[in-house]
Amino acid sequence: MKRPKLSADIPVPSSLSHAPHIIHDKNGKVAGGILAYTDYQTFLRVLAAHTDWETLPPYLQDAIDNMLADEALAEEGESRPLRELLAEAGETPG
């Protein structure tokens, strides 16, 4: 599966908008963190842009796909056939 393409004009912030909430286990060791939704989206964008798609676990691939699908649904304007868009990008469906 190919990595989804992100628009080059989408800015990726250089810092988090909110400090993450750190989760500790019963021994006081860091066990995880909670990000603000916008920071999570930034994390997904960076992964999509800079990580080999095949090395990402399925849950992160799904999260990136869902984020991009949500953004596509939110776009305004007329729908265009996929074949037309692929032809513009120099790709062939298949």
C-alpha positions, 0 to 999 in steps of 0.5 A, a space after each residue: 500500500 502506498 503512503 497517502 500524500 499530504 499537501 505540501 502547503 499544510 503547515 506542520 507546527 514546530 511545537 505542541 499547542 498544549 503540554 501532553 498529560 503524562 501517564 505513570 504506572 503504579 511504579 511511577 514509570 512513564 507509561 504513556 501520554 495524552 495529546 490534545 487532538 490538534 497535537 495528535 493530528 500533527 503527530 499523524 501528519 509527521 508520521 505520514 510525511 516522514 515514516 515508511 508507510 509499511 513500517 507503521 502499525 495498522 492502527 496508525 495507518 488507519 488513524 492517518 487514513 481516517 484523518 485524511 478522509 475527514 479532511 476530504 469530506 470537509 473540503 468545499 467545492 465540486 467532486 472530481 473523478 478519481 481517474 482525472 485526479 490521478 491523471 493530473 498527478 501523472 499516475 495511472 489507476 490500478 
